[in-house]
Each structure stands twice: as C-alpha cells, then as structure tokens.
Amino acid sequence: MAQQVKAVVARAKGAPVEVTTIVVPDPGPGEAVVRIQACGVCHTDLHYREGGINDEFPFLLGHEAAGIVETVGEGVTEVAPGDFVVLNWRAVCGQCRACRRGRPQYCFDTHNAKQRMTLLDGTELSPALGIGAFAEKTLVAAGQCTKVDPAASPAVAGLLGCGVMAGIGAAINTGNVGRGDTVAVIGCGGVGGAAVLGSRLAGAAKIIAVDIDDRKLATAEKLGATHTVNSTTTDPVEAIRALTGGHGADVVVEAVGRPETYRQAFYARDLAGTVVLVGVPTPEMQLELPLLDVFGRGGALKSSWYGDCLPSRDFPMLIDLHLQGRLDLGAFVSETIELDAVEQAFERMHHGDVLRSVVVL
C-alpha cells in the first residue's frame, strides 16, 4: 500500500524549498523502499533547486543518505528488510559494455526506480540523482542500496553516498595516490577535504591543501594536509612547486570545477604527473591550454565520476576503516538539522560555513 510521508521539494527554479507530503508507492520488481535515517546537504541539491541540472521540476531533493530497508519488490536479492544501507546514485547494470569488460565503476546504464513518487495531487516528482532522500522514506532501485555495518552512525555513513566518496575516490581510485607521493588538492570544501583524507589514507608523504578560505585550510590540516596555501595571497602553482623541490606534485586533485583552477592544477603537477578533475564545471565553461604543453608534460589528465567507486566494494571497506578508527568520516559532519532546515543549510553552505549539514530523521 502506498505511503504518505514528509519530504523536501523544490517546486520552481530558485524558489525556497518546502516540506510537504509526498506519496511513496509500494516497491515494484527490482525496487526497495528505504526509511531514511540521515541525509547530507550537498551542493548538487542546491544545483537542482537553481535549475542547474535540468528543468524537470518539481524535484524531490536529497541523495547523500543512509537508512533501513523497509520493503523490497519482486526479484530483489541484494538487500532485505531490516538491512542498514547507504544509498548510491550509480547502481550498476552488469550488462553494458563497461560492465562486461570488468569496469563496472564506469557503468553506462545505471539503474533507478521505474516508478515515480508523487505529490498528493498526482504530480510526478524528479528525485535528485534518482534517490530523493530528504524524506522520511524513499523509493529506489534495489541496486542503489549498499549494505554496510550497522554500527556506523547514519549521519556519517550517508556521506559516502556522494561528496566524501567522490573526494576519497578521486585520490585513491582515479589519482592512484600511493605511498610516498606528493599530492596537491585545490579547493578544500567537502569533496576536496575528502581528497586530502584519502591521500593520507593512501600514504602520501606530502599533502598540500589550496583554498581561498583559511577556515577550510584549517580543516584540511586536521584531515591530513601537511602544508596549506591561501591562493588569495600566494600563487598556488609557485607555492606547490616550491614545496616539491621545484618539480610539482605527483597528483593534483582539482575540486573546484573552474577553468582557472584547472590551469593551476595542470601547471602544478610534476612531469608525467596526474591531474584529477572532480570539481563539477558548468556547461558554459571552456578551457584553453597550449597543446604543446599537454604533449610535452606527459602524464594523465583525468575526470573522476563519483570517485570511480564501486559502491559494493568501497562503501563497506570505508565504513570498516572508519569503525576501526583509521578514517575519520565524522570530521565532515558540521551540524545535524531537521527536515525543515534544509533551506537555511543551503545558505550556510553557500557562505562556506560548513563542510556538511546533515538532516537526521
């Protein structure tokens, strides 16, 4: 039987979000209903509200979440009612050309629930990243549920659903940071901070955090940065080179998503080094680089989708490391809030006052 629950909806471009009642249908084949326990407030949700993703309003916001599986549909074997899960927005299909080649982290046909949640009047909702978790309950494809150790706090575990996984994965999976490497991270918000943490976990010898906000640089030091650079007063390329014997860093993670900072990342890497773009650019942005410099410097220029993660592999592993005290995921939770405080959380995020506000239900 369909259920009515409270949820955060963005009805129109730029309009404040509102808490309203939505209808969650019973799960169909391959689907699951999840009772949400916590959901992080991510920049992507704000992009949806601002019309920066698409114009398929109204949106059911929220996607960085953890909760308990309540019911499952026909044919679901991955999870069962009562399982504690982290939701992911890339449920691999197992059949596309990437999956068949043994690269499921690049799956080109990821799954979402086929049914739509609706407003009370029947208006279909567009769930953010196919999840829609600023809600008491949500409907997802069962493959979007990754079972993890229930000893973890939901407020912490849910962060792996997007930003923290994107940053850790950008360093470890995409950048292949290894023991003894030098790493620079440009942009030290939630994703960049996670890249710092991932680099530390991977054994990097030197981790240089670059930002324009001293508060974020201080947080980056707590997460493992060995050096910090405020790029409002210091040229970051020169600073990174000076800290790496004049060579540049082995891996530079760009977590801003702007042409200016990408150029900085490009020229701050060592010869044959790697640049990882994990910051999300807007459609109108253009990048111009001398082709001879691209050729002459060698190495790799990579983009990182969701930290090139495989949720079934990476989520349980990172939760285990957190529970062992080796990965401080709790450092990203700046505050916990109620469902009706999402709009205010957007404002604090916009001003750089928090790493993550987390809705706890």
Buried (B, 14 or more C-beta within 10 A) or exposed (E): EEBEBBBBBBBEEEEEBBBBEBBBBEBEEBBBBBBBBBBBBBBBBBBBBEBBBEEEBBBBBBBBBBBBBBBBBEEBEBBEEEBBBBBBBBBBBEEBEBBEEEBBBBBEEBBBBEBBBBBEEEBEBBBBBBBBBBBBBBBBBBBBBBBBEBEBBBBBBBBBBBBBBBBBBBBBBBBBBBEEBBBBBBBBBBBBBBBBBBBBBBEBEBBBBBBBBEEBBBBBBEBBBBBBBBBEEBEBBEBBBEBBEEBBBBBBBBBBBBBEBBBBBBBBBBEEBBBBBBBBBEEEEEEEBEEEEEEEBEBBBBBBBBBBBBBBEBBBEBBBBBBEEEBBBEBBBBBBBEBEBBBEBBEBBEEEEBBBBBBBB
